Amino acid sequence: MEGYRVFLAAAESLNLTKAAEQLHLTQPSVSYAIKQLETSLGVKLFERLSKGVRLTPEGEVLYIRVQKSFAELESAEKELLKLREYKEGQLRIGANGAMIKELLIPLLDSFHNHYPGIRIQLVQESTGAVVQKLKDGTLDLGFVHLPVKDEEITSWSYETLPYCVVVGESFRRWAGGGEPLSAARLAELPLLLLSSGSSTRSFIEGWFLSQGVEIQGDFELNSLDMLAEFTERGYGAAFLPRSFAEKRIQQGKLLMLNTALPLPDREIGIAVRKGGARSLAASAFMKHLETVRE
C-alpha cells in the first residue's frame, strides 16, 4: 500500500523531490519505493526527464486506477469518521405495538434528539417475529416479552408492565364492589383476546390454566387499540396493560374488574442475537438506555 501511495504522489507532482516533501520522506526513499513497485509489477512506470519525471503509458493506466482506489479509501475513512461521531448510522429495532406506544416512543424521542444523524428503522412485530428477525440479522435489537427461550438469542429484563382486566359500561355490574372474580367466573364473560400465537395471548391463557380454566376467545384481534375499542362498545372483557388502559379508565370508558388472583406483571426485555456484532448506532442506543434509567 505504501508503494502505491508513493507512486500516486509522484504521478501527481511529476517530481520525485516534491513527492518526497509531501510524504515527509527522502528523495532516495521515494526512488527506491517506485523501483520496488516497478520490479513487482514488471513494467516501467516513469521516464526520467531533465526536470522531473513523466508517466509511461503503463504508468498512466496504473495512475487512473490508483487514484480512484485512494479516492474510495478517503471516502470510506470519512464515512467511518461520521459513524464514530454518530453523525451517520442506522439503528434497527423491533417491538410490538404496546411496547412501542407505552415504552419505546419516549426512548426513541430522546435518542433521536441526542443523535439526529442516526437513521432509525422501527419494525412493529410480535415477540416471535422480532426474535426471528434478530436471528436473521435484520434487526439490531428487540423489545420482547420475557422469557425468550432460544439458544441464538440473549435477553435481559428492562421493564415490567402491570396488566388489568377491563369491561365497558354495559358490564358495570361485574365491576361492582362484591367478591373478587374467580377465573371460572370471569370466563363466563365474552372474552376479547389477541390473536392465537401471540405471546400475550399465551400469557392470558396460561393465567387461566394456572387456575384450571381453559378459555376460548369470542373476539380475536391484532392490536390493543382494537381490543379497547370493542371493549368500550360492550362486547366483553379484555386484558390490557394498565398504562395503556389508564386514560380510558379515568374517562369512565373502561371499568377495571377485581380478580381473585391478580394478573402478574408482564416482564419486558431487550433481546439481541448471541455473538452478533453490534453497530456503533446500536451501542449508542444501548448506552442511552442505561443513561435514561439512571
DRENDRENLO-394441 format. One line per field, with one value per residue (C-alpha): residue in three letters; y, x, z; residue number from 1. Coordinates in Angstrom, 1 decimal, decimal comma, always signed. Layout:
N
residuo = [Ala ...]
y = [Y ...]
x = [X ...]
z = [Z ...]
num = [NUM ...]
***
This chain:
294
residuo = [Met Glu Gly Tyr Arg Val Phe Leu Ala Ala Ala Glu Ser Leu Asn Leu Thr Lys Ala Ala Glu Gln Leu His Leu Thr Gln Pro Ser Val Ser Tyr Ala Ile Lys Gln Leu Glu Thr Ser Leu Gly Val Lys Leu Phe Glu Arg Leu Ser Lys Gly Val Arg Leu Thr Pro Glu Gly Glu Val Leu Tyr Ile Arg Val Gln Lys Ser Phe Ala Glu Leu Glu Ser Ala Glu Lys Glu Leu Leu Lys Leu Arg Glu Tyr Lys Glu Gly Gln Leu Arg Ile Gly Ala Asn Gly Ala Met Ile Lys Glu Leu Leu Ile Pro Leu Leu Asp Ser Phe His Asn His Tyr Pro Gly Ile Arg Ile Gln Leu Val Gln Glu Ser Thr Gly Ala Val Val Gln Lys Leu Lys Asp Gly Thr Leu Asp Leu Gly Phe Val His Leu Pro Val Lys Asp Glu Glu Ile Thr Ser Trp Ser Tyr Glu Thr Leu Pro Tyr Cys Val Val Val Gly Glu Ser Phe Arg Arg Trp Ala Gly Gly Gly Glu Pro Leu Ser Ala Ala Arg Leu Ala Glu Leu Pro Leu Leu Leu Leu Ser Ser Gly Ser Ser Thr Arg Ser Phe Ile Glu Gly Trp Phe Leu Ser Gln Gly Val Glu Ile Gln Gly Asp Phe Glu Leu Asn Ser Leu Asp Met Leu Ala Glu Phe Thr Glu Arg Gly Tyr Gly Ala Ala Phe Leu Pro Arg Ser Phe Ala Glu Lys Arg Ile Gln Gln Gly Lys Leu Leu Met Leu Asn Thr Ala Leu Pro Leu Pro Asp Arg Glu Ile Gly Ile Ala Val Arg Lys Gly Gly Ala Arg Ser Leu Ala Ala Ser Ala Phe Met Lys His Leu Glu Thr Val Arg Glu]
y = [+0,0 +2,4 +1,9 +2,9 +6,0 +7,0 +6,3 +8,4 +11,4 +11,1 +10,8 +13,9 +16,1 +14,6 +15,4 +12,9 +15,6 +17,3 +13,9 +13,2 +16,6 +15,8 +12,4 +13,6 +11,1 +11,4 +11,6 +8,3 +6,6 +7,7 +6,5 +3,1 +2,6 +3,3 +1,0 -1,8 -1,3 -1,4 -4,6 -6,1 -5,2 -6,0 -2,6 +0,8 +3,4 +6,7 +8,1 +10,4 +13,9 +16,7 +18,2 +15,8 +12,6 +11,6 +8,6 +5,9 +4,5 +1,7 +4,3 +6,2 +3,1 +2,4 +6,1 +6,1 +3,0 +4,0 +7,5 +6,0 +3,5 +6,1 +8,4 +5,5 +4,8 +8,5 +8,5 +5,3 +6,9 +10,0 +7,8 +5,8 +9,1 +10,2 +6,8 +7,1 +10,6 +9,4 +11,8 +8,9 +5,3 +3,1 +1,6 -1,2 -2,0 -4,3 -4,3 -5,0 -2,2 -1,9 -1,7 +0,9 +3,1 +2,6 +2,3 +2,8 +6,1 +8,2 +6,4 +6,9 +10,6 +11,3 +9,2 +11,0 +14,4 +13,3 +11,7 +13,2 +11,9 +8,3 +6,8 +4,8 +1,9 +0,5 -2,7 -3,4 -7,2 -9,8 -11,1 -14,3 -12,3 -9,9 -12,9 -14,4 -11,1 -10,9 -14,4 -13,4 -10,4 -7,8 -6,2 -4,9 -5,4 -6,0 -5,2 -8,5 -10,3 -12,5 -15,2 -15,8 -19,4 -19,5 -20,6 -18,0 -15,1 -13,3 -11,3 -9,4 -7,6 -3,9 -3,0 -4,5 -3,7 -4,3 -5,8 -5,5 -6,9 -4,3 -4,1 -1,4 +0,3 -2,4 -4,8 -2,3 -4,8 -7,0 -4,2 -3,6 -3,9 -7,6 -10,6 -10,7 -12,7 -16,1 -17,3 -19,6 -16,7 -14,4 -17,0 -16,6 -13,2 -12,9 -12,6 -10,3 -11,6 -11,0 -13,5 -17,0 -17,5 -14,1 -14,1 -12,0 -14,5 -17,3 -15,2 -14,8 -18,4 -19,5 -17,4 -19,1 -22,6 -22,0 -21,8 -24,9 -22,9 -23,3 -20,4 -19,5 -16,0 -14,6 -11,9 -12,4 -9,1 -8,0 -4,8 -3,4 -0,4 -2,8 -4,7 -1,4 -0,2 -3,3 -3,5 +0,1 -0,8 -3,5 -6,7 -8,3 -8,3 -7,6 -7,9 -4,8 -3,1 -0,9 +2,1 +1,6 +1,4 +4,1 +7,1 +5,3 +4,1 +7,7 +8,9 +6,2 +4,4 +1,3 -0,3 -2,4 -5,8 -7,1 -10,7 -13,1 -13,9 -10,7 -10,8 -10,9 -8,1 -8,8 -8,6 -6,6 -7,4 -6,4 -9,1 -9,4 -12,1 -14,0 -13,3 -10,8 -7,7 -4,6 -1,5 +1,8 +3,1 +0,1 +0,5 +4,2 +3,3 +0,7 +3,2 +5,7 +3,2 +3,0 +6,8 +7,4 +4,9 +6,4]
x = [+0,0 +2,8 +4,4 +1,2 +0,9 +4,4 +3,6 +0,4 +2,3 +5,0 +2,4 +0,5 +3,6 +5,7 +8,7 +10,3 +11,7 +8,3 +6,7 +9,2 +8,4 +4,7 +5,2 +7,9 +10,4 +13,8 +14,1 +16,2 +13,4 +10,8 +13,0 +13,6 +9,8 +9,0 +11,7 +10,4 +6,9 +8,2 +10,0 +6,9 +4,7 +7,2 +6,7 +8,4 +6,1 +8,1 +10,5 +13,2 +13,4 +15,9 +13,4 +11,2 +9,6 +6,8 +4,4 +4,8 +1,7 +1,7 +2,1 -0,9 -3,1 -1,9 -2,4 -6,1 -6,8 -4,7 -6,2 -9,8 -8,8 -7,3 -10,3 -12,6 -10,4 -10,6 -14,3 -14,6 -12,5 -14,7 -17,8 -16,3 -15,4 -19,1 -20,1 -17,7 -19,0 -22,6 -23,3 -24,5 -25,5 -28,6 -30,4 -32,9 -35,4 -38,3 -41,2 -44,9 -47,5 -48,0 -44,3 -43,8 -46,6 -46,0 -42,3 -40,3 -41,6 -40,2 -36,9 -36,7 -37,6 -34,8 -32,3 -33,2 -32,7 -29,2 -28,3 -30,3 -27,9 -28,6 -31,4 -33,9 -35,7 -38,6 -40,5 -43,8 -44,0 -44,9 -42,2 -41,8 -41,4 -38,9 -36,8 -36,8 -35,6 -32,9 -31,7 -31,9 -29,7 -32,3 -32,6 -30,0 -32,1 -35,7 -38,0 -39,7 -41,9 -39,8 -38,9 -37,4 -36,2 -33,9 -30,2 -29,3 -30,8 -29,6 -32,1 -32,4 -35,1 -35,7 -39,2 -42,4 -46,0 -48,9 -51,9 -55,6 -59,0 -61,5 -65,0 -67,3 -70,2 -72,7 -70,9 -70,8 -72,4 -69,3 -67,1 -69,0 -67,6 -68,6 -66,4 -63,3 -63,9 -62,5 -61,1 -64,1 -66,5 -64,5 -64,6 -68,4 -67,9 -67,3 -63,5 -61,7 -58,2 -55,2 -54,7 -53,6 -49,8 -49,0 -47,1 -49,7 -52,4 -50,3 -49,8 -53,5 -54,3 -51,6 -53,1 -56,4 -54,9 -53,0 -56,5 -57,8 -59,8 -59,4 -60,7 -61,8 -61,8 -65,1 -63,1 -59,6 -57,9 -54,5 -54,0 -54,6 -56,4 -59,0 -59,4 -60,0 -62,4 -64,6 -64,5 -65,7 -68,6 -69,7 -68,6 -66,9 -63,8 -60,2 -56,8 -54,7 -51,6 -52,6 -50,7 -52,5 -56,0 -55,4 -56,7 -59,9 -60,4 -60,1 -62,6 -65,0 -65,0 -63,5 -64,1 -61,5 -62,5 -61,3 -59,9 -59,4 -55,9 -54,3 -52,8 -49,0 -46,9 -45,5 -41,8 -40,4 -36,8 -34,2 -33,1 -30,1 -28,6 -26,0 -22,5 -23,7 -21,5 -23,2 -23,1 -21,9 -25,5 -26,9 -24,1 -25,0 -28,7 -27,9 -25,8 -28,6 -31,0 -28,7 -28,4 -32,2 -32,7 -30,1]
z = [+0,0 +0,8 -2,6 -4,3 -2,1 -3,1 -6,8 -6,6 -5,1 -7,8 -10,5 -9,4 -8,9 -11,7 -9,5 -7,1 -4,8 -4,4 -3,8 -1,1 +0,6 +0,5 +2,1 +4,5 +3,0 +1,5 -2,3 -2,4 -0,4 -3,0 -5,8 -4,1 -3,4 -7,1 -8,3 -6,0 -7,4 -11,0 -10,2 -8,6 -11,5 -14,2 -16,0 -16,1 -14,6 -15,1 -17,6 -16,2 -17,7 -17,2 -14,8 -13,1 -14,5 -16,9 -16,7 -19,2 -20,9 -18,4 -15,6 -16,9 -16,7 -13,1 -12,1 -13,1 -11,1 -8,1 -8,0 -7,9 -5,2 -2,9 -3,5 -2,4 +0,6 +1,6 +1,2 +3,3 +6,0 +6,1 +6,4 +9,2 +11,0 +10,7 +12,1 +15,0 +15,8 +15,4 +12,6 +10,5 +11,1 +11,3 +14,2 +13,5 +16,3 +16,6 +19,2 +19,3 +19,3 +23,1 +23,8 +21,1 +22,4 +26,1 +26,3 +23,1 +21,8 +24,7 +24,4 +20,6 +21,0 +23,5 +21,5 +18,3 +20,0 +21,1 +17,7 +14,9 +12,3 +13,1 +11,0 +13,0 +11,4 +13,6 +12,8 +14,6 +15,1 +17,7 +20,1 +18,0 +14,8 +16,4 +17,7 +14,2 +12,6 +15,2 +14,2 +10,5 +11,2 +10,0 +13,4 +15,9 +19,0 +20,0 +22,9 +23,7 +26,2 +28,5 +28,8 +25,4 +25,0 +22,1 +22,1 +19,5 +21,5 +24,6 +26,5 +29,8 +31,8 +31,2 +32,4 +33,8 +32,6 +35,0 +33,3 +34,2 +33,1 +31,8 +30,5 +29,1 +30,7 +29,7 +32,1 +35,0 +37,4 +37,1 +38,3 +41,5 +45,0 +45,5 +45,8 +43,5 +40,4 +40,0 +36,7 +36,2 +36,8 +34,5 +31,7 +31,7 +30,1 +26,3 +26,1 +23,7 +23,1 +20,8 +18,0 +18,7 +18,7 +20,2 +23,5 +25,2 +24,2 +25,7 +28,8 +29,4 +28,6 +31,0 +33,7 +33,3 +33,0 +36,3 +37,9 +36,0 +33,4 +29,6 +27,6 +24,0 +22,6 +21,4 +19,5 +18,2 +17,2 +16,2 +18,3 +21,7 +20,1 +18,6 +21,9 +23,7 +21,0 +21,1 +24,9 +25,2 +22,9 +25,3 +23,6 +26,6 +28,7 +27,6 +29,1 +28,7 +30,0 +32,9 +31,4 +28,1 +29,7 +32,3 +30,4 +29,3 +32,9 +34,1 +31,5 +32,5 +29,1 +30,7 +34,1 +35,8 +37,2 +40,5 +40,1 +43,0 +41,6 +40,3 +36,8 +37,1 +35,7 +32,2 +32,0 +29,1 +28,0 +25,4 +23,1 +20,8 +18,7 +20,7 +19,4 +16,9 +16,1 +17,5 +15,3 +16,7 +16,4 +18,4 +21,0 +21,4 +21,9 +24,5 +26,3 +26,0 +27,7 +30,6 +30,9 +30,9 +33,7 +36,0]
num = [1 2 3 4 5 6 7 8 9 10 11 12 13 14 15 16 17 18 19 20 21 22 23 24 25 26 27 28 29 30 31 32 33 34 35 36 37 38 39 40 41 42 43 44 45 46 47 48 49 50 51 52 53 54 55 56 57 58 59 60 61 62 63 64 65 66 67 68 69 70 71 72 73 74 75 76 77 78 79 80 81 82 83 84 85 86 87 88 89 90 91 92 93 94 95 96 97 98 99 100 101 102 103 104 105 106 107 108 109 110 111 112 113 114 115 116 117 118 119 120 121 122 123 124 125 126 127 128 129 130 131 132 133 134 135 136 137 138 139 140 141 142 143 144 145 146 147 148 149 150 151 152 153 154 155 156 157 158 159 160 161 162 163 164 165 166 167 168 169 170 171 172 173 174 175 176 177 178 179 180 181 182 183 184 185 186 187 188 189 190 191 192 193 194 195 196 197 198 199 200 201 202 203 204 205 206 207 208 209 210 211 212 213 214 215 216 217 218 219 220 221 222 223 224 225 226 227 228 229 230 231 232 233 234 235 236 237 238 239 240 241 242 243 244 245 246 247 248 249 250 251 252 253 254 255 256 257 258 259 260 261 262 263 264 265 266 267 268 269 270 271 272 273 274 275 276 277 278 279 280 281 282 283 284 285 286 287 288 289 290 291 292 293 294]
***
